[in-house]
Amino acid sequence: MSRFSRRADKRVRKIAKRQSKRFNSKILANAVYDHVLQDDLLARTVDIVEELDELQYQAESDSNLSELARRGRYELENEKEIVDVAIERSVDEALEDVAETIDEWDDDVWSDEAKQAATRELREFWDSEGADDE
């Protein structure tokens, strides 16, 4: 049973699916999907945002509490879109893990061609990310 709300779990599953679709390589797509789903820090971040939404909705009759919940969520989202930052951190960790371990993987699971394609896509992804930062 998850420690996080059902809404947060559902949102994290959607995030995992969307993030995995960024990659053509099955290796990278699978790694990102699995990592995002299992990332407790990302889930907790999403859960906090979802709980603030719920609090704002439930506190509708108390304008002060509702306003505080709305401002709290706004502050969280305003700080470089906190959920987006958590997502990117999770994706980066998944890709770094693949990069560090792919050469050690058993050929029975992934072919050399699949591993080479993943490595190429990984390099291209990091190159394009670096270009975006400039």
Backbone torsions as a table, in degrees:
resi	resn	phi	psi	omega
1	MET	NA	135.7	-176.6
2	SER	-73.7	147.5	175.8
3	ARG	-81.5	-8.8	-173.4
4	PHE	-108.7	162.8	-177.7
5	SER	-63.6	157.9	178.5
6	ARG	-60.9	-39.5	179.3
7	ARG	-63.4	-40.6	178.9
8	ALA	-66.5	-43.0	177.9
9	ASP	-59.1	-43.8	-179.9
10	LYS	-63.7	-43.4	179.7
11	ARG	-65.2	-39.3	179.1
12	VAL	-65.9	-38.9	176.4
13	ARG	-61.1	-42.1	177.9
14	LYS	-64.8	-41.1	178.3
15	ILE	-62.1	-45.3	-179.9
16	ALA	-58.9	-44.5	-179.6
17	LYS	-64.5	-46.9	-179.2
18	ARG	-62.9	-43.0	-178.8
19	GLN	-68.0	-37.7	-179.8
20	SER	-66.5	-28.7	180.0
21	LYS	-72.8	-7.0	176.4
22	ARG	-71.8	-13.5	-172.3
23	PHE	-119.7	137.2	176.8
24	ASN	-80.2	-35.8	-178.9
25	SER	-68.3	127.0	176.9
26	LYS	-60.2	-36.5	179.6
27	ILE	-59.4	-50.2	-178.6
28	LEU	-69.3	-42.6	179.3
29	ALA	-59.7	-45.3	179.6
30	ASN	-65.3	-42.5	-178.5
31	ALA	-63.5	-44.5	179.9
32	VAL	-65.5	-46.4	-179.5
33	TYR	-57.2	-50.6	-178.4
34	ASP	-63.3	-43.3	-177.1
35	HIS	-66.2	-44.5	-180.0
36	VAL	-61.7	-43.1	179.3
37	LEU	-61.6	-32.9	-174.5
38	GLN	-98.2	3.2	-175.3
39	ASP	-82.9	101.3	-178.4
40	ASP	-64.4	-34.1	179.5
41	LEU	-66.7	-42.5	176.1
42	LEU	-63.6	-46.0	-180.0
43	ALA	-60.5	-40.9	179.9
44	ARG	-66.5	-40.0	177.9
45	THR	-61.6	-48.2	178.3
46	VAL	-62.0	-41.6	-179.0
47	ASP	-60.5	-43.3	179.7
48	ILE	-61.6	-45.4	179.5
49	VAL	-63.3	-43.6	179.1
50	GLU	-64.4	-40.0	179.3
51	GLU	-66.4	-37.1	176.2
52	LEU	-65.6	-37.6	174.5
53	ASP	-60.3	-46.7	-178.9
54	GLU	-64.7	-41.4	178.5
55	LEU	-62.1	-43.2	178.7
56	GLN	-60.3	-42.9	179.3
57	TYR	-64.8	-47.4	-177.0
58	GLN	-69.7	-29.3	-176.8
59	ALA	-91.1	16.6	-176.7
60	GLU	-51.3	-37.4	-178.4
61	SER	-74.5	-17.4	177.1
62	ASP	-108.4	95.2	-172.2
63	SER	-61.0	-33.4	179.1
64	ASN	-65.8	-48.8	179.8
65	LEU	-65.8	-41.6	178.4
66	SER	-60.5	-43.0	179.6
67	GLU	-66.4	-40.8	177.5
68	LEU	-62.8	-41.8	178.2
69	ALA	-64.1	-42.2	179.4
70	ARG	-63.2	-44.5	178.9
71	ARG	-65.7	-39.9	177.6
72	GLY	-60.0	-44.8	178.7
73	ARG	-65.7	-42.3	179.0
74	TYR	-59.6	-44.6	179.8
75	GLU	-63.0	-40.5	177.9
76	LEU	-63.4	-47.2	-178.2
77	GLU	-71.5	-33.1	-176.6
78	ASN	-68.7	-28.5	-177.5
79	GLU	-78.1	76.9	-179.7
80	LYS	56.3	37.5	178.7
81	GLU	48.9	80.7	-172.1
82	ILE	-51.8	-38.2	179.3
83	VAL	-68.1	-41.3	178.8
84	ASP	-62.2	-40.6	178.2
85	VAL	-63.7	-42.3	178.5
86	ALA	-64.7	-38.0	178.3
87	ILE	-64.4	-49.8	-178.9
88	GLU	-60.8	-38.8	177.3
89	ARG	-61.4	-43.0	-178.9
90	SER	-65.7	-44.8	178.4
91	VAL	-62.2	-45.4	179.2
92	ASP	-59.4	-42.4	178.6
93	GLU	-62.8	-40.8	178.9
94	ALA	-62.8	-44.7	-178.7
95	LEU	-67.9	-39.7	176.9
96	GLU	-62.1	-39.9	178.2
97	ASP	-62.0	-44.1	177.6
98	VAL	-61.7	-48.1	-178.0
99	ALA	-58.4	-38.7	-177.2
100	GLU	-76.7	-24.8	-171.9
101	THR	-117.1	-10.5	-171.5
102	ILE	-59.3	-35.0	-180.0
103	ASP	-67.5	-20.1	-178.6
104	GLU	-92.3	-6.2	-175.3
105	TRP	-70.2	145.5	178.3
106	ASP	-69.2	134.1	-179.4
107	ASP	-68.9	-11.3	178.9
108	ASP	-72.1	-23.7	-177.8
109	VAL	-91.4	-50.9	-179.3
110	TRP	-125.5	135.6	178.9
111	SER	-70.9	162.2	176.6
112	ASP	-60.1	-38.3	179.6
113	GLU	-62.7	-42.5	-180.0
114	ALA	-64.8	-40.8	179.3
115	LYS	-67.8	-39.1	178.0
116	GLN	-66.1	-40.9	178.0
117	ALA	-63.3	-40.9	178.3
118	ALA	-64.3	-41.8	179.8
119	THR	-64.1	-42.6	177.3
120	ARG	-62.3	-47.3	-179.2
121	GLU	-63.6	-36.9	178.1
122	LEU	-61.8	-47.1	178.1
123	ARG	-60.8	-45.2	179.6
124	GLU	-61.6	-41.2	179.7
125	PHE	-62.4	-48.2	-179.7
126	TRP	-66.3	-36.7	176.6
127	ASP	-62.9	-43.1	-179.4
128	SER	-70.4	-33.6	176.6
129	GLU	-66.0	-40.0	178.2
130	GLY	-65.8	-37.5	177.9
131	ALA	-66.6	-33.8	179.0
132	ASP	-68.2	-27.8	-177.8
133	ASP	-76.4	-17.7	-176.1
134	GLU	-80.0	NA	NA
